[in-house]
Each structure stands twice: as C-alpha cells, then as structure tokens.
Amino acid sequence: MYAEPSWFRLGFSEVPGQSAGQGIGIIIIDDICPHPTLNHLADRIKHVVVANDNAITCSDIVNEGFNPSNLDNGIHGLMTVLTLAHEPFTVDGFCHAGIAPAGNFVVLSHGAFKDGEGERLKLGIDWILSNLPDLNIRIILSLGWHAQDNTVLLERTKSNSTVQSLAAAVERGVLVICANGNSDIGNILPPLDYLAVGGFDDRGKADRIYHTPYPGEPHGFNGDGHYRPDIRAPRTRVIVPYCEGEPRAGQLSVYTGTSAASTLVAGVCMYLLSSFPFINNYTLRNALVRFGDKLVEDKNYSPCVNVKKTIEALLQGYISEQKIESQLVDDTGIAARAVNLSRAIRKKEYTRGELWEYSNDPNSLIRKIAVHSLGWPVDRIEREIYWDRFDMEPEDGVRTWYLYGLLQHAEKEELTRWIPLAASPHWSIRWCVGEFLGKFSDLPQFVKTHEPELVPQYAHSLFESLE
C-alpha cells in the first residue's frame, strides 16, 4: 500500500522536528495497552483509569510489560498515540514521523459505552486537570463522543453525557477535538464548542489532485442547528510502526476513519500551539478552517486542513477573537423538527403507518429517522417495499437503514439482490453485504475494505468466487 507521510499530506513543508508539540499536553479518551513502540516516550505518557467503583489510578504505561493478549482492548488508543508521536522511520525514501512527538500524553480509560460512563469521564478529566498540572493540558481528544446515545434519533447536544462531562474543561479553556463520525447512517453530530473533524480520501498522497470526498462521510446540522464538521483530514492510509503484535521489522500498521483524521488534526493543533504560544483557541480554530482547502464538486462545506497556509497566516499576524468566524446555521427549522420527531418516537407516539409517511419526507434527516424507526419488514409484502425503496432512495445513509432492515430475517434466495451491492462505494452498505454472506456457511466472504480505491478489486474477487 502506497502512503506518503502524514505530515506531508497535511501540508507541512518539512518533517516536524523532535521538539514539535513540546510543552503541550493532550488527554486522549480511549483505551491503550503497553507496547514497545511507546518506550521512547518514557514518563511523558500516562495512563489514567477510572474503574467501575470510580477509583482512579495513574501509571507510566512504558513501565508495564507488553502482553499481546491486551491488544484487543488497547490497539485503538495505541494507534492514536503513535500517530501523534511515533519514532521516525523511512519507507520508499520518505521520512515518516509523528506530528507532535515532544508533547505530553495522557490516555484516559473510563469504561466507555457502559452505564455510568459520564460520571467516570468527568471524574477522570477533573482528576487529571487537578493532579497533573505540569503536563499543561491544552487539548482533549474524544474519538467516541456520542457515548451511549442513539446515533439516529436527534437531540440537543447538551443532553449528551460526554458534553456534560467535559463542560467544565471547556469552560477552563481546554480545546476539545472530536471525531465527527464514520458514516452518514447516523444523525447526531458534535456540539459547536468542539472542533469537529471529518475525513476525506487522499489516496495516501499529498498532491491535491488526488483528494476526493470520502463516500458516506457524515456532514450536516446537529441537534442545535449548527453545521458540522469544522475541518477534515485524511482518513485513509495513516501508517504507523507495526503495533498489532510483537514489533516486526519492515511491517507497518494502518490507522483509518475519522479517529485517524481527528488525531492528525489534534497533532497539528499541538504543533501550532507549541510553535505559536501567543495564539488562543479562537485563533487556532479559525485559522485552520479559514485557510483550509475546499474539495472540488463536494457537498460537504468543511475544508481540508492545510498546515502550510495556516502557518503562513499566523506568521503574517493573523489573529481572531471571534469564537467562530463563519458558521452555517440551520435557518429552515429542519433540525428542530427532527429533534421533535425523535422525542415523539422515543415516547412511542407514532404508528407504523405514520412512520411510513415520514419516510416520504423531502429531507433526508427526517427520512433517516423514520426508516431507522421502522426497523425490519413485518411481512413479505413489506419486504418487497423495502427493496423498492432501497433502489429509489437517493441518500446512502437512508438506503443503508432499508438494507439493514432487510438483513434481518434475510434468506439465501435473495443472493442475487445482495451480491451486486458488494461494489457499492458506501462502506455501511458493504458491511450489510458482509453480514448477509456471514449468515450462510457455504457462501464466500469478502474484504470490506475502508479504501474506496480497492472496492472494485475486492468486489470482483467475490463475483468470481460465486460464478
């Protein structure tokens, strides 16, 4: 897999030096496990754990022994830290290096996506800010801010447990950077107070002519009526030293999704805060957005990060005291309407017939809520209606919910309807195809790649195996 260095693709003019990010601390809300690729960070990386009984422990993770069996729970956080601060290595003549290798890192594990996570998250954040002041925490990176919320039924962002837990930190001036989400099957998007990061497909190359929108990338208005995301970064082919087992010379690991994209932006922010210590969060955030690059023929209004242009603007004295310089706001009332519909559905105030009526709404936000709430077809007649609607629906996020409904109680006789969908550019649709194939032991499986460029290749292999 060809991939130029992340720093080059982000628009850096040169490799970030080993002092990049120095004096800037970041809290990464994730799980992590010890690994030899972290050892160079020594005492600059801490692991804070909030247990189910709210007990808090803090350890130097590099002093803990590496156990491959722990990778299942900690690989995501491990890749996050390595993206920010891995040691330099060379591939194809390019020097790959972390974006902010001199920073201070705290990984906070709080039992995410489990009951009580909001309370544990707040306890952990408050403990770190109170007990580790020397780390100069300026950034919190949240890679799963939605927590246990239903991702389709829309609500005001202030009701989210993560938003409530991080409110005090935001008030103190800590910048929260969060992943905007990996697929448009969901509706909920981050609050305006957070720097929301989406992704695009750069095919592993810095040259802008190769940069295209990522299929199914979520964007639009959140429950408060604010457009998200703010900025985008590469979400494919982000490579780090091999960390999926014992280190292997010559092998690499690949980080993908908006987790990778938001980590890259967090690294850029650490770099800029250490290089321009006089700037505040407003200047930092507005500079990234204002001097980012727009993609051609793109329905997503958020720009793609361009570090070179951002640095040039800061060197020329760009300063902003506005919270957000330019922000699209829903002036149609559709976000409020979607929130009201979602609340009524939670209260079971709509019949199935009324949900079908909403599935005809001109706005995809409303249609998605309706189709998600319909669930699966109740009989064979409705099943045919689902297939017809799937074929006619123009928005892939809505189409996926029809397909997910069809996945329930799917029969092998529908094979010819499912297989062509393996070539869909939309990952969530391909995921449904994979789940369908997995129902039947005598059918072949296929690779649900996150690389849009490789989709035709894997789909063709599946088609050949079924001939």
N, C-alpha and C positions, 0 to 999 in steps of 0.2 A: 504494500500500500504506500503510495507516494504521499508524503506530507512534509511541507516546508515548516520551519519552526513557528510556533505560535506567536512569538514576539514579532516576527517578520510579517505575518499575516494580519496582525493587529495594527500595523503601521509604524512600528518603531524603526528608526533609521539605523540603529545598531543594537547589538546584544545588550540587554540590561546588565549593568555591572553587578558585581557581587555585593555592592553596597545598596542596591536598589531596594526600596522599602524599609530602609534602616530606621529604627525608632518608631515604626508604625505597627500597632497591634490589631489583630483581627480575631474575632470569635467565629468559628465555623460550627454551625449547628448540625451535627452529624455524628455517626459512629466511626470509630477508627480502631485499627489494631497495630501493634508494633511490627516493624518491617525494617530490614537492613538499609533500605533506600532512604530512611529518615535519619540515620545515625549522625549525619553531618550537621543536623540542626541542634544537636546537643540539648542544652537547657532552654532553648528558645521555643520549644514546643511543649505544651502542657495538655494533659487530658483530664478534663473535669467531668465527673459522672454524678448525676443525681439519681439515686436509687428510688425504688417504689415507695420506700418509707421516708423519702425526702432527705435522707442522709447524703452529704456531699463529700466526695473525695477528689483530691487533685494529685496527679502523679506526673513524673517525667517519663514519657512513653518510651524514649530511647533506652531507658534502663530496664525495660521489661523484655522478657525473652520472646523471640519470634516463634509463633505456633501457627503453621499453615491452616489448621482447623478453624482458626478465628477469622480467616479472610472473608467468609461468607457474610459476616456481620459488619466488617470494617473496611471492605475494599473501596466503597464509595468515598468515605472520608479520606482514605489513604490517597486515592487518585486526586482528590481536591487539593490536599496539601502538596503533593508532588507537582501538580500543575503550577502552583504558586512558587515552589521553592526547590525543585529538584536540582541535583548537581548537573553541570554541563556535560553533554555528550555530543558526538558528531555522527551524522548519518548523511550519506550522499553529498558530502562536502559542506553541509550546513551545520552550524553550531546550534544545538537546542539547549535552552536554559530556562530556568524558572523566571517568572515575571517580577517577583519581589522576594528574592532569596534571603535578604537580610532582615525580613520582618519578624515580628513576634506572633506566634500562633497558639491559639487555644481551641481545642476541639471539645465541644460541649455535647455530651451524650445524656439525653434526658428521658429516654423511653418514648420516642416519638410514635405517634399514631396509636397510642394506648390511652385508656382512661386516665385522667389526671395529668396529662402531658402539659397543659397550660400552666398549672401551678408549678410543676417541676421546672419548666423552662424559665419562668420568672425567677424562681429561687436560684437557679444556676447562673443566669445573667447577672442578677443583683450580687451574688457572691463573688463572681469574677471581677466586676467593676469595683467592688469594695476591698477585695483582698489581693488583687494583682495590679495595683496602680502603676507599678514600674513598667508594665507592658504597653502602656499608652494605647488602650483600645480605642480605635477610631472607627472601626467597621465591624458590623455583624453580617455574616453571610448566611442567608436562610435558603436552603435548597428544597424545602417542602413546607412552605409557609401555610398552605391550605389546611394542614393538620387533618383532623377527622371530618372536616366539612364535606357535605355532598358537593361535588365539583360542578354539577349541572344546575341545581336549584340555586338561584341567585339570592344574595343577602347583602346588606350593607357591610362594608369591610370591618367596621368597628365591633361587629358581633363575633369576629373570628378570634379564637383563643390565642393564636400567635400574636396578632395585632395587640391584643390586650396585654400580653406578657411582655412585649417589647416597648410598650408605650413610654415607660419611664426612661428607658435608654435613649429613645428618640428625643425625648424632652431634654436630655442631657447633652444632645448634640452628636450622638453616635449615628453614623450613616448606616442604614440597613439596606443591603443589596440582596435582591431575591430573584430566584428563577421564575420566569413568567409562566412556565408550564410547557409541556412537551407536545401537546396535541389539542386541536380545536374541538375535541369531543366534550371538553368542559366549558363552562361559562365564567366561573369565578376567576377574577384577576386581582393582582395585588393593589394595596391602597396607594394613594398619591404620595404619601410620606416616604415610600420606599423607592429606591432606584430599581425599577423592574427591568430585567434583562431577558430578551428573547434571543433567538438564534437564526442564522442563515447558513446556507451551504456554500462554502468557498472551495470545495473540492481539494482542500489541503494546499491551496495556492494563494499567494499574496496578490497576484495580478487581478485587478478588479473586473476584468472582462470575464472571469470565471465565476464571479459571485452571483448567486441566484437565491430567490426566496426558498425557504425550506417548505416542502409540501405539508400542509396541515398545521403550520405554525400558528398558535393562538394569538389573536390580537382583537382589540375592540374595547367597549366600555365596561368598566367594572360596576359593581353594585351601587357605587356612589356617582356614577355617570362620568368617570374620568377615563380617558383613553390610555390603554396600556399595550405594549411596554414602552419604556422610555428610549431604550437603546438596544442594539443587537450586536452579537459577536459570533464567531464561528462555533458551530455546534457539532461538527463532524471532524474526524481525524485529528483530534487533540492528543498528541502522543507524549507519553511519559516513560521513564525507565520501567522495565518489566516488574510488576508487583503482584501478580496473580498466583504466586508461589515463591519458591526459592529463586533468588536473582539468577538470571540466565544471560550470559554474555551474548550480545547481538540480537536479543529479543526485546520487544517493546510492548507496552500496553496502550490501549486506546480508550480515551475518555470521550463520551458523547452526550448529546442532549443539551437542554438549557442549563443543566447543572454545570457542564463544562463551560458553556458560554458565560454564565454569571460568575464562575470562578475566574475566568480570564479578565472580565471587567473589574472584579474585586482586586486582582493583581495590578491592573492598570491604575486603579484608584490609590492603592498603596504606593506605587511608584511615584505618582504625581504628588501625593501628599508629602512624601519624603523629599522630593525634588523642589517643590514649591511650598515650603512650610507656612507661607503667609496666606494661602487661599483657604476659604471656608467651604463648607459642604455645598452651599448655593453656587459658588463659582465653579467648583469641581463638576457638579452635576450638569449645570447649564452649558459648560464648555464642551463636555462630552457629547451632548445632544446637538448643540448648535453647529459644531464643527465635524459632525459625523457625515458619512456618505449615504446618499439615497440610492436604492436599487432601482433598476430600470423596470418598467411595467410591473409594479408591485402595489398590491392593495394595502399592504402594511405601511403605515405612515412613519414608523420609527426608523431612524437612521442606523447605519452600521458604524461601529467605533473606528475612528481614525486617529491614532495616537500622535502621529507626526503633525497633523493640522491642529490638534488640541494643544500640543506643546508650543507650537509656533504662536498661537493666540495668547497663551499665558506669558510667553516671553515678551510679547508686544504690549503686555499690560492689561489683558482682558480681565475684568472683574465684574461680578454680578451680585447684587444684594437682593435680587428677587428670588423667592422660593422656587418658582418655576417660571421661566421666561415665556414659554409658549406651551399651552396645554389645550388639547382638544377636549371639549366638554359636550356631553350629550344634551342637545337643545330640543330633541324630539320627544323626550319623556319615555323613550323605549326602555331605558334601564329601570326606571321606577316602575313601569308596567310589568317588567319581568320579575322584579322583586315581589310585587304584589301577587302575581300569578304563582310564584314559588311558595310564598307563605300560605296561600289558599290550598295548594296541592299538599303541603305538609299537614294541613288540617283535614285533608281528605274531603274538601268541599266541592270537588268536581267529579262528574260522572265520566265514564269511558267515552261516551258519545261527545261530551263537551271537549275532552282532550283531543279527540279526532278533529273537531272543528278548529282548535288551536293549531293543529298540525298543518293547517292550510294558511296560517298567518303569513303575511308578506315579509316579516322579519325573521331571520334565521335564529336569533336569540330565543324568540318565543317558540318557534317550531322545535328547537332542540329540547327545550324544557318539556314540551308536550310529548314528543316521541320517546324521550327517556322515561317519562312517567307512565307511558302506555305499557312498557315492559315487553313481554313476548306475545305473539299472536295467541288468541284464545281458541281458534279452530282453524281448519284447513282453508276456509274461505278467507279469513283474515290473513292467513299466511300468504296467500296469493296477493292480497292487497299490499302487504309489506314489501314483497318483491317488486311490485309495480311502483310503489312509492320510492323504493331504493333506486330504481332505474331512472325515475323522473326528477328526484331531488337534486338541485344544483350545488348544495353546500355539503362538503365531505363530512363535516362534523355531525350533521343531522343524518346523513346517509349511514354513518357508522352505527348510530343507535338503532336504525332499522335493521342493519345487518346483525348487530349484537342480539336483538330480539329474535331474529331468525336462527341464530346459533343455538338458542335454547330449543331442545327437542328436535334438532336437525336430524334428517335421515340421509343415509348414504345415496338414496335415489336422486338427491339434489346435486350430486357431484359436479355435473356439467355446468351448473349455475355458479358454483363456488370457485372452480379452478381458474377461470379467466381472471378472477379478481386478484390472483397472486401477482399480477403485473401492475396493480394499482400503485401510483406513486405515494399514496397515503398510508403511512405505517400502521395506523389503527385498523384500517381495512385489511391489510395483510396479516395483522395479528389475528383477526377473526378467522381468516382462511386457515392459518396455522392451527387454531383451536379446533376448527371443523375437522381438519385432517387427523388431529390427535385423538378424535373420538373413535377412530376405526383403525385397528392394529394392522390391517393389511394394506393400508394406504401409505404412500411415501410421505415423508416430511420435507419441509424446505426451510431455507435460512431466511428469517425475517430481518434482513439487513437494515441498518439505520442509514446506509449510504444510498441516496437516491440514484447515483450513477450505476450502482451494481444491481438494482432491482431487475432490469430486463434479463441479466445473466442468470440470476437465481430462478426467476420465473420460467425461463426457457428450460433450465435443468429439470424443473418439476414437470413441465409439459412433456418433455422427452421420456421421463420415467413412467408416465401414465399411458404412453402410446402402446 
